[in-house]
Amino acid sequence: MIVLEFKAKGRKHQYSAIDEAIRTVRFIRNSCLRYWMDNKGVNKFDLNKYSAVLAKKFPFANELNSTARQSSAERAWSSVVRFFDNCKKKLPGKKGFPKFQKYCRSVEYKQSGWKLSPDKKSITFSDKKEIGKLKLKGTWDLWRFDKKQIKRVRIVKRADGYYVQFCISVDVIEELEPSKSTVGLDVGLKEFYTDSDGNSEPNPRFYRTGEKRLKFYQRRVSRKKKGKAVGHATRTSNRRKAINKLGRQHLRISRQRQEHAKRIARCVIRSNDLVAYEDLRVKNLVKNHCLAKSINDAGWYQFRKWLEHFGAKFGRITVAVNPA
C-alpha cells in the first residue's frame, strides 16, 4: 500500500464545501463514539449501521457520501480498538480511553463518491456536499495505476491549503544486490546517529533553528487575542490569519524533519544488508522535561519507522536491540 498526495486547487466555495464535509465527519465520528459509550456490546458493524441512522435523522449528514460516513464510523471504532489493545497489553498509566474530537482535518471516501478525469489531472466529488471538480497539482503519475487499485481517497486540510491523498494497493518490494555489510546505529542528541564504523550524521535541529520565527508568530497570535481597539469581526479575522502563519511555520519544520529522516533511512538501508538500532521508548524518554524538546526535535521515532519501511521495501533486515 502506498499513498500519493497532490495539492488540490479549487475555488473559495469549494473549500467551504470541504470544510463542511470535514465538520460532518467529526459529527458522525463523535456521535458513533457516544453510541458506543451508551450501549454495551456495540461492534464495528453496529457503528456502520448507526452512521446510516444518523443520515436519516440529520439532512446535513445525508449530504455526505455513504462510504465517507462509514469511514467516519470506522475512525470511532479504531479509537475503541486502540483502547482495548492498550488494556490487554497492560500498559502503565492511562490507556487512552476514546475522546470526542474537537478538531478534524480530513474526510475519507472509499471507492465511490469520486471520479478521476481521463487524464487523471483532476478529480470530481459527486456527493451532495457540492465539492465538485478539483485540480491536482503534483509530480506523481496516477496513470500508472488502475482505478481498481485505488482503495481510498482522502481530502486533507493543512495550514497551507488542501491536499488529496490516494491510497493505492500495490506491492512496493524492490530487489537490490547484497551489499555484504552490516551496521549498528546509536542515535543521540549531539549527533543524529553514530554507526558501528565510527561514522556520524549531524543533527540538523530543525525546531531549534526555526524557534525564533515560531516565537515571533506566537507573539502575533497572542497580541491579536488581546487587541480591543478594533471591531470584533476584524479582530477575529486578524487572529485567524496569525494562527495560519504560525501553523505554516510548524508545518514547514515538520516537513523538514520528515524528509531528513526519510532520506537518511533510505541511504542506510540501501547501503547495508542488516541494520541494528536501539529499541528506544521515546514516549517515556520525553517525560524528562529537560530533554523533551531536543528529543522531539531529533525525530528518532520517525527515523525508526522509515528504517522499517525501507527495510521491508528493499528486502533488508532491521533489528531493534535492547538499549541496555
PAKOL-268721 format. One record per residue: x, y, z of N, C-alpha, C in turn; residue in one letter. Coordinates in steps of 0.2 Angstrom, whole numbers, plus 5000, padded with zeros to 4 digits. Example, Ala and Ser with C-alpha at 12.3 -4.5 7.8 and 13.67 -1.06 7.14 Angstrom:
<rs>
506649725039506249785039506649845039a
506449895035506849955036506450005039s
</rs>
This chain:
<rs>
500449945000500050005000500450065000m
500350114995500750174995500250234995i
500450294997500050354997500350404993v
499950424988500150484983499750544985l
500150594986499750664988499850714983e
499350754982499350804977499050864980f
499250924978498950984981498351004977k
497751014980497151024977497051104976a
496851114970496651184968495951194966k
495651234969494851254968494751324969g
494051334970493851404971493651404979r
493451464981493351484988492751444990k
492151434986491551404988491751324989h
492251304985492351234985492751214992q
493151264994493551255000493051255006y
492551295005492051305011491651235011s
491551205005491151145005491551085008a
492251085007492651035010492651045018i
492651115020492651125027492051095030d
491451105027490851075029490851005029e
491150965024491150895024491650875030a
492150905032492550895037492150895044i
491750945045491350955051490850905051r
490650885046490150825046490450765048t
491050745046491450695048491550695055v
491750745058491850755065491250735069r
490650765067490050755070489850675070f
489950645064489750575064490250535068i
490850545068491350515072491150515080r
491050585082490850595089490250565091n
489750565086489050535088489150455088s
489550425084489650355085490050335091c
490450375093490850365100490350365105l
489850415105489350425111488950365111r
488750335105488350275104488650215107y
489350215106489750155109489750165117w
489750225119489850235126489150215130m
488550235126487950225129487650155129d
487950115124487650045123488249995124n
488149945128488649895129488649845123k
489149815121489249765116489149785109g
489249855108489249885101489949865098v
489849845091490449825087490549875081n
491049855077491149895071490549905067k
490249845065489649845061489049885063f
488949885070488449925073488549995072d
489150015072489350085071489250105064l
489350065059489250075052488550085051n
488150045054487350045053487150115057k
487450135062487250195066487350255061y
487950255057488050305053487450315048s
487150265046486550275041485950295045a
485950285051485350315055485450385056v
486050405057486250475058486050515051l
486150485045486050515039485250525038a
484850475041484150485040483850545045k
484250545050484050595056484250665054k
484850675051485150745050485250755043f
484950805040484950815032485750825031p
486050865035486750885033487250825033f
487050775037487450705037487250665031a
486650675028486450635022486750665016n
486950725016487350755011488050725009e
488350695014488950665014488950595011l
489350575007489350515003489350455009n
488950405007488850345012489550315014s
490050305009490650275011491050325015t
490950385015491350435019491050435026a
490350425026490050415033490350345036r
490450295033490650235035491350245038q
491750285034492450295036492550335042s
492050375043491950415050491850375055s
491350325054491250275060491850225061a
492150215056492750175057493350205061e
493350275060493850315064493650305072r
493050315073492750305080492950235083a
492850185079493050115081493750105082w
494150135077494950125078495150155085s
494850205087495050235094494850185099s
494250155098494050105103494450045103v
494650015098495149965097495849975100v
496050035099496750055102496650055109r
496150075112496050075119496050005122f
495649965119495649895121496349855121f
496649875115497349845114497849865120d
497749935122498249955127498049925134n
497349915135497149875141497449805141c
497449765136497649705135498449695136k
498749745134499449745135499649765141k
499249795145499349815152499849875152k
499849925148500249975148500250015154l
500750045157500750085163500450155161p
500050175166499750245165499150245162g
498950295159498250305156498250255149k
497650225148497650185142497350215136k
497250275136496950315130496250305129g
495850315134495050305133494850355127f
494450325123494250375117493950435119p
494150495116493950555117493550585111k
493150635112492750665107493250715104f
493250715097493650765093493450835093q
493850885095493750955094493950975087k
494450955085494650975078494750915073y
494550915067494650865062494950905056c
495350865052495650895047495650855040r
495250805040495150765034494450735033s
494350715027493750675025493950625020v
493750565022493950505018493450465014e
493550455008493050425003493350355002y
492950305001493150234998493150234991k
492850184988492850184981492250214977q
491950254980491350284977491350364980s
490950404976490850474978491350514975g
491850494971492350524967492450494960w
492750534956492850514949493450554946k
493950514944494550544941494450564934l
494750624931494650634924495050594920s
494950584913495350544909496050554909p
496350614910497050624910497350624917d
496850604922497050604929497350664932k
497150724930497450784932496950824936k
496350794937495850824941495350774944s
495050784949494550734952493950774954i
493350744953492750764955492350724960t
492150764965491750734971491050744969f
490650694969489950694967489450684972s
489650694979489050694984488750764984d
488250764989487850824989488250884993k
488850874995489150924998489450984993k
489350964987489551004981490251034981e
490750984983491451004982491651014975i
491350974971491450974963492150954961g
492450994956493050974952493651004955k
494150974957494750994960495350984956l
495751024954496351014950496850984955k
497250934952497850904956498450934954l
498850954958499550984957500050934960k
500550904957501050864960501450834954g
501950794957502450764952502250684951t
501850654955501750584955501250574949w
501350514946501050494940500450444942d
499850464941499250424943499150374937l
499350394931499150354926499450284926w
499950274930500250204931499850154934r
499350184938498950134942498250134939f
497950074940497250064938496750094943d
496150114941495750144946495550094952k
495550024950495349974955495849974960k
496449994959496949994964496950044969q
496550094968496450154972495850134977i
496050124984495650094989495250154993k
495650204994495350264997495650334994r
495150384995495350444993495250494999v
495750535001495650575007495850645005r
495350695007495550765007495750785014i
496350815014496650845020496750915020v
496550945025496651015026497251035030k
497751075028498351095031498351175031r
498851195035498951265036499051305029a
499351265024499551295018499051275012d
498551245014498051235009497751165009g
497451135004497051075004497451025000y
497450965002497850904998497350844997y
497450814992497050754990497550694990v
497450644994497850584995497550524992q
497850484988497650424985498050364989f
497650314992497950254995497850204990c
498450174987498450134982498750064984i
498350014982498549944984499049924979s
499749924980500249894976500849874980v
501149824977501749794980502349844979d
502749864984503249914984503949874985v
503949814984504649774985505049784979i
505749804981506249814976506849764978e
507149734973507649694974508349724973e
508749724978509449754977509949704978l
510549714975511149664976511349674983e
511549614986511849614993512449664993p
512449704998513049754999513549725004s
513449665007513949625011514249665016k
513749705019513949745025513449755030s
513549755036513049765042513249835046t
512849855049512949915053512549925059v
512749955064512349965070512350045072g
511750065073511650135074511550155081l
511850215084511750235090511450315090d
510850325091510550395090510750435096v
510750495095510950545100510750615099g
510850655104510650725103511150775100l
511850755102512350795099512450775091k
512450715090512450685083511850655082e
511550655076510950625074511050545075f
511550515073511750455074512450435073y
512750395076513450365075513350295074t
513650275069513650195067514250165070d
514250095069514750055072515450065068s
515450095063516050105059516350175061d
516050205066516350275068516050335064g
515650325059515450375055514850405059n
514750475058514150505061513850555057s
513150565058512750615054512550675059e
512750735057512550785061511850795062p
511650825068510950835070510750905067n
510250905063510050975060509751025065p
509350995070508951035074508551085071r
508051065067507651105063507151145068f
506951125073506551165078506951215081y
507551195084507951245087508151305082r
508251285076508351335071507851385069t
507251355069506651395067506251425073g
506551415079506151435085506051505086e
506551545083506551615083505951645080k
505851615074505251635070504551615073r
504551555076504051525080503751575085l
504251595089504151645095503851705092k
504151735086503851795083503151785081f
502951725078502251715076501751705082y
502051675087501651665093501451725096q
501951775097501851835099501251875095r
501351865089500751895085500051875086r
500051805087499451775089499151805096v
499651805101499451825107499251905107s
499551945103499352015103498752025099r
498551985094497851985091497351975096k
497451925101496951905105496851955110k
497351995112497252055117496952115114k
497052125108496852185105496152205105g
495952265108495252285108495152355105k
495652375101495552445098495152435092a
495052375089494752365083494052335084v
493652325079493052285080493152215081g
492652185083492652115085492752065078h
492452085073492552045067493252055064a
493552115064494152125062494652095066t
494552095073495052065077495051985076r
494451955075494451885073494751865067t
494651905062495051895055495751895056s
496051945059496751955060497051905064n
496651875069496951825073496951765069r
496451745065496451695061497051695056r
497251745053497751755049498451745053k
498451765059499051755063499151685065a
498651645066498651575068498851535062i
498651555056498851525050499551525048n
499851585050500551595049500951555053k
500751555060501051505065501051435063l
500451415060500351345058500851325052g
500851375047501351365042502051355044r
502251395049502951385051503051315055q
502551295059502651225062502651175056h
502251185051502151135046502851135042l
503151185041503751185037504351145041r
504351155048504851125052504651045052i
504051035052503850965052504050925046s
503950965040504150935034504950925033r
505250975036506050965036506250905040q
505950895045506150845050505950775046r
505350775043505150715040505550695034q
505750745030506150725024506850705026e
507150735031507850725033507850645036h
507350625040507350565042507250515036a
506850525032506750485026507350475022k
507650535020508250525016508850485019r
508950505026509450465029509350395030i
508750375032508550305032508550265026a
508450295020508450265014509150255012r
509650295013510350285012510650235016c
510450235023510750175027510450105025v
509850105023509550035021509850015015i
509950055010510250035003510950015004r
511350045009512050035009512249965014s
511749935017511849885022511349825021n
511549765022511149715022510749705029d
511049725034510749715041510849785044l
510349815047510449875051510149865058v
510549875063510349865070510249935073a
509749945077509650015080509350005087y
509350055091509150045098508350045098e
508150005102507350005103507150045109d
507150115107507050165112506350175113l
506150195119505450215121505450285121r
505350315116505350395115504750425120v
504250385120503650415124503850425131k
504250375134504550385141505150435141n
505550435136506150475136505850555137l
505350575133505150645133504850665140v
504750615145504550635151505050675155k
505650675153506250715155506150785153n
505850835157505750895154506350935152h
506950915154507550955152507750935145c
507550875143507750855136507150845131l
506550855134506050835129506050875123a
506150935123506150975117506650955112k
507250935114507850915110507650845107s
507350795111507250735109506650735104i
506150775105505650785099505950815093n
506450855094506750895088507150845084d
507450795087507850745084507450695079a
506850685081506450635077506650565076g
506850535082507050465082506550415080w
505950435082505350385081505250385073y
505250445070505150445063505750415059q
506350415061506850385058506850315059f
506650285065506550215065505950185061r
505450225060504850205056505050195049k
505450245046505750245039506250195038w
506650175043507050115043506750055042l
506150045046505749985045505449985038e
505150035036504850045030505250025024h
505850055023506350045018506649975019f
506749945025506949885026506449835022g
505849845023505349795020505349805013a
505449865010505349885003505949854999k
506549855002507149834999507449765001f
507049735005507249665007507849665012g
507949715016508449715021508249695028r
508649675032508549655039508649715043i
508149735047508149785053508049745059t
508449765064508449735071508449785076v
507849785080507849835086508149795092a
508749835095509149805100508949835107v
508949795112508849825119509349875120n
509249945122509749995123510249975129p
509949925133510449905139510949855136a
</rs>
